[in-house]
Structure formats: C-alpha cells, structure tokens
Amino acid sequence: MILTVFRACLLLIFWTLLPHTGESLPPQPSNSDSLVYRTKQQYALALESNQPLIAAKALQTLGRLFFHAGQYPQALEYYSEAAKKFEQLGEQTLLAETHNALGELYYYSKQPNQARQEYEQALALFRKTSHASGVAQTYGNIGHLYEKRQRYDSAFYFQRKALQQYVAANNQEGTAKIYENMGSIFEDLARYDSAQVYFQRALKVNLQTKDSLLRIEILNNLGDVLRKTGHPKASLMYSRQAYELALTTHERHFLSGTSNDIGKAYQLMGQHDSAYHYVALSRAFEAEIYSQESSQQLVLTQALFDTEKKNREIEKLTDERQFNQLVTAAAVLVLLLLVGIVTLAYNRQKLKVRNEQTLSRQNQLVYETQHELMLSELRNKQLEEEQLKHELATRSKELSTHILHIIQKNESLEQLKTSLEKLIKDDKRDHKKQIKKIVQQINDSFSHDQYWLEFSSTFEQVHHSFFEKLRTYSDQLSTSDLRLIALLKMNLTSADISTLLGISPDSLRVTRYRLRKKLNLESGESLTAFVQSL
C-alpha cells in the first residue's frame, strides 16, 4: 500500500512537468511539482479531519494544475470530482466556477459543444446567485468560443454582454480582459483601427490593476497592430514595453514572443543587425524553455522508471514465495488437470480466433457501408451549400437592383419636381393650380411605402434575423430608423441615402445623430461600424 501511494505521488509530479499541448495556455507555474504535493497533502488532511469543503477546493486546485500542465484527462477527473462535492455541499458559486473551468478544458480539447454546455451550466448558476463577475466571465468565455469558430457576430454579442456586467460590477481586471478580447476579434477581421481602439482601452483599464500577464498581452497586441498597419517604429515602443515587463516577471514564454516581435519591427525598419539579434534571442528563450522542461521530464521519468522497476522486483519476489508455498500442495492436482486445461485452452483459442475473424469481416462491411453513407451525405450537403450560395447571390443582386431602381425613380421625380417649381414661378397664372397639384403628387410619391415593403422583404432574406438582433439594442426604433439602418448595412453613400429617403443631407445628419442616441452608442464609436458588426 505504501509503495502504491509513493508511486502515485511520483506520477503526479511527473504529469505536472510534461510540456503543454494544444492551443496556447497560461505559462505553467515553476514550482508545480511542490504545489501538487502540498495540495495532495491538504486533500488527505481534509478527508481525515472531515472537512469536505476544503477537500473539494483541493480537488479543484489539482484540476487547475493538471490543466496548465496539459494533462487534460487527469484535470477532467479532478474537476468532475470537485463539481460533485460542491453540488453536494450546495456551494453554487464554486460549482459554477468549476463548470467554467470544465468548459475551458473541453475548449482546449477541441470539443466546443461540450464546452458550450459547461458554460451554460455555469451561467445559470451565476445568474441564480446574482454573481455579476461570474456572469461576465462566462459571457466572455462563450464569446471567445464563437471567435475561434469564426462566428464573429455572436462573439461580439457575448463580449458586449460581458463588458456590461463587468462595468456594472466595477471589475477592472475583467473589463480590461474583455476589451482585449474585442480588440483581438477586430484584429482577426483585419479591422486594425477598431482593434487599436479596444487595445488602448484595455491598456488604460489594466494599468489600474496588478495583472501584469494581461498587460504583456495587450502591449504585444498593440505592437502587432501598429506593425501590420505599416508603423514599425511606433510598434517597437509597445513591443519593448512588453519585453521589459516580461523580464521582470520572468515569463520566458512571453520573452520569446516579444523579442521575436521586436525583431520583426527592426526588419521592417531595415535595421537587419538588430532584427537578427532579437530573433536569435527569441530562439534562445525557446531553447531554454525546451531544455528546462526536457531535463525535468527526463529526471522524473528516470525516477519513475526506477521506482516501477523496484516495485516489480518486490512483487515478483512476493509472488514467487507464495507460489512456492502452493506448489507442494497443488502438484498432484496440477499434473492431473494439465492435459485437460491445455486441451480446453486450445479449443477455446481456436473458437476465439474464428469468432474474431467473423467479427472482423462484419466490422469491415459495416465500415464500408457507413463510409458510403457518409460520402453520400457529404455530396448532398455540398449540393445544398452551392444552392444556398446561388440563392443568396441572386437575392443580393435583386436587392442591389431594387435599390438602384428606387434611386433612379427618386432622382427622376426630384428633377421633375424642380422643373415644375420653375414653371410655377412663371407668369402663366392659368397653369399654376394644375402644376401645384402635380408637385403635390410627386411629394406624396416620395413617402410611398410600397417600395420599402418590397425592399424590406428582400433585405430580410439576404440578412437573416438582422432586424430581430437590432431590436435587442433598442426597442424605440421607428420605421424610418429601420430604413436608415438597412441602407447603412448596404454600404450606401450619404448622398444616395438622402435621395432614397427623400430628405436633405442636413436632415440626414440630424436623423443619424438621433439614431446614435437611441442605440446608446458611446462618443467616438462609428454608427456605420456598429451596423456592419451586427
């Protein structure tokens, strides 16, 4: 029993020092082996002293340590056990935190559906306990999940909801993280101006906190954006700040990344000597990380091997001693049964081989059938996708043609109206009354809703559920507001929009200003950019 416990402890230490796998994770703690050992001791003492809450928290900590070590199966085991105990104890907040951790674990294990289920459970518990920061954190996790699946509309939606919760809870660390997440989404979309705005907001809030790791990421992201937009000199300032901060925190993973970014900036500036120096420095940090982790892994592997070898020798001696004690009493019986056992074993083996061959053939047939079905389904889905793309292109073309017709119609009416107004000013009094009536009819045609009803129907087919999403931001939008937003979504110029709506450019500016107030947009935030992001 003692040897088994000792072996398990060695395995725990070995697991914590394995290299990270999957997507980029937070750097592993340098003293993870001692942390695992102390946490295991804490867990054992909590069980002995009948303190289930402390034991559950220890399990949660072990799950987090194994997660950062990239050992997902072990992390899943500890997190799941901790969740059971928290549920039994009625600790809903801690249970929600564990569900969030399980969601992150499933995300890095490439299982987004299971991750979303865990996040939904966490969200329900945080709402039940009115835990604003927890709700915000979960919204951010869901938004990040959508970002990695390139569903940017949904990602923006949940990140904004997370931001509202963090601001309401006055949680500056969370607010800075959400701003950084939103900047990353804009960077993925190559909308670098917006990305820079949100990274600057994240930095401003982060400077009021002690979260140095997030600050390194923000500074590095600002440097990336400036470098990608052709400002290597300005990007160098942020990359250097990130590098200096990484030096103070001894984070070699960040040191490697920031020094590499500095080298890229120098390369764009034509300073090849400096670029070579920092690229070489980045590689040196990578080699140092690999060397440290490899040496630790080698030492622990050798210790584990030696321990296993000794355990096998002890078990072997014990088995031999027991066997020798039984041999004398069982010798006669063994000799009598030996032939029967061999014959039975031979027959069973033949039967087993025959059954395995039959099962193998059946499995091969099932596999081939399933493969054909999958290919058929894939072809059907491809045909459906092509049909949908064709239909969407047709609808888009109809929408553009419809808008063009409306513009041409309104321009013609405007010209006719101008001509008639000139005739009114003429001295031919006998035509004035009839001409005024025609002008009034033309004015009435500007506000005719038939064209807008057709346009709205076609627009909804191209941009599915667009107006439903829009109403989640404000329930005070009028029909005129919806028309203006739809035209902004179509990327029309202000001149075309004023022509379509039959209003002057000055009236259009006033209408846009009122619409910004209804949508609660912040000062400086583009109305067009907001509409395009929906």
VENRALIN-V647385 format. One record per residue. NEAR is the number of other ideal C-beta (glycine too) atoms within 8 Angstrom. D_CENTER is the distance of its C-alpha to the mean C-alpha in whole Angstrom. Layout:
# VENRALIN-V647385
near = (NEAR;NEAR)
d_center = (D_CENTER;D_CENTER)
This chain:
# VENRALIN-V647385
near = (4;5;8;7;8;9;12;8;10;12;9;11;12;12;11;15;13;9;6;8;4;9;4;2;11;5;9;11;8;4;6;13;10;7;12;13;11;8;12;12;8;10;12;8;8;12;9;6;6;5;8;10;9;9;12;14;10;13;14;15;10;13;17;10;14;14;16;13;13;11;11;12;6;9;13;11;9;13;16;9;9;14;12;8;13;13;9;7;9;5;10;10;11;11;12;17;11;14;14;15;13;13;16;11;15;12;13;11;8;5;8;11;6;9;14;11;9;13;15;8;10;15;13;8;14;13;9;7;10;5;10;11;11;15;12;18;11;15;14;15;13;12;16;11;13;12;14;8;7;6;8;12;9;9;13;12;10;13;15;9;10;17;13;9;13;14;8;7;10;5;10;10;10;14;12;16;11;14;14;15;14;13;17;11;13;12;13;9;7;5;9;11;6;10;14;13;9;13;15;9;9;15;13;8;12;14;7;6;10;3;9;9;10;14;13;15;9;14;14;15;14;14;16;11;15;13;13;7;8;4;8;13;8;8;16;13;9;13;15;9;9;16;12;8;12;12;8;7;10;5;10;10;8;14;13;13;10;14;14;11;15;13;16;11;16;14;10;8;9;5;8;8;6;9;13;9;9;13;11;8;10;14;9;8;12;9;8;9;11;8;8;8;10;8;8;9;12;8;8;13;9;8;9;12;8;8;11;9;8;8;10;8;8;9;8;8;8;8;8;8;8;8;8;8;8;8;8;7;6;8;8;6;7;8;7;7;8;8;6;8;8;8;8;8;8;8;8;8;8;8;8;8;8;8;8;8;8;8;8;8;8;8;8;8;8;8;8;8;8;8;8;8;8;8;8;8;8;8;8;8;8;8;8;8;8;8;8;8;8;8;8;9;8;8;11;9;8;9;13;9;8;12;14;8;9;11;11;8;9;12;9;8;11;9;8;9;11;8;8;12;9;8;10;10;5;7;3;7;5;4;9;9;6;7;11;9;8;9;12;8;8;12;9;8;8;9;7;7;6;6;11;8;8;9;13;10;8;12;12;10;7;10;7;6;6;12;8;7;10;12;9;5;6;9;4;5;11;6;5;8;11;12;10;13;12;12;13;13;12;9;5;9;5;7;7;11;13;12;11;12;12;7;7;6;8;6;9;13;8;8;13;10;8;8;13;9;8;10;10;6;8;4;3;3;8;5;12;7;10;11;10;9;8;9)
d_center = (45;44;44;41;39;40;38;35;35;35;32;30;31;30;27;25;26;25;23;19;17;14;11;12;13;15;19;21;24;27;29;27;30;32;29;29;33;33;30;32;35;34;33;36;38;36;37;41;41;40;37;34;31;32;31;28;27;28;26;23;23;24;21;19;22;21;17;18;20;18;21;18;21;23;20;20;23;24;21;22;26;25;23;27;29;27;27;31;31;30;27;25;23;23;22;19;18;18;16;13;14;14;11;10;12;12;8;10;13;11;12;9;12;14;10;10;14;14;12;15;17;16;16;20;21;20;21;24;25;24;22;20;18;17;16;14;12;11;11;8;6;7;6;2;3;5;4;4;7;9;9;10;12;10;8;11;12;11;10;14;15;13;15;18;18;18;21;23;23;24;21;21;18;16;17;16;13;12;14;13;9;11;13;10;10;13;14;12;14;17;18;19;21;19;16;19;20;17;17;21;20;18;21;23;22;21;25;26;24;24;21;22;19;17;20;20;16;17;20;19;17;20;22;20;20;24;24;22;25;28;28;29;31;29;26;28;29;25;24;28;27;24;26;28;26;25;28;29;26;27;24;25;21;21;24;24;21;23;26;25;24;27;29;27;28;32;32;31;34;36;37;36;38;35;32;34;34;31;29;32;31;27;28;31;28;26;29;30;27;28;31;31;28;30;34;32;31;34;36;35;35;39;39;37;40;43;42;41;45;47;45;46;50;50;49;52;55;54;54;57;59;58;59;62;63;62;64;68;67;65;67;70;67;65;67;68;65;64;65;64;60;60;61;59;56;57;57;54;52;54;52;49;49;50;48;45;46;46;43;41;43;42;38;39;40;37;34;36;36;33;32;34;32;29;30;32;29;27;30;30;26;27;30;28;25;28;30;27;27;30;30;28;30;33;32;30;34;35;33;34;38;38;37;40;42;42;42;45;47;46;47;50;51;51;53;55;55;56;59;60;60;62;65;65;66;69;72;72;72;73;69;67;67;66;64;62;61;60;57;56;55;53;52;51;49;47;45;46;43;43;41;38;38;38;35;33;33;33;30;28;28;26;24;23;23;23;25;24;21;23;25;22;23;27;29;32;32;35;35;36;33;31;33;32;29;29;31;29;26;28;29;32;34;36;39;38;37;40;42;40;40;44;43;44;41;42;42;38;37;38;36;33;34;34;31;29;31;30;26;26;25;25;28;27;24;25;26;25;22;21;22;21;17;18)
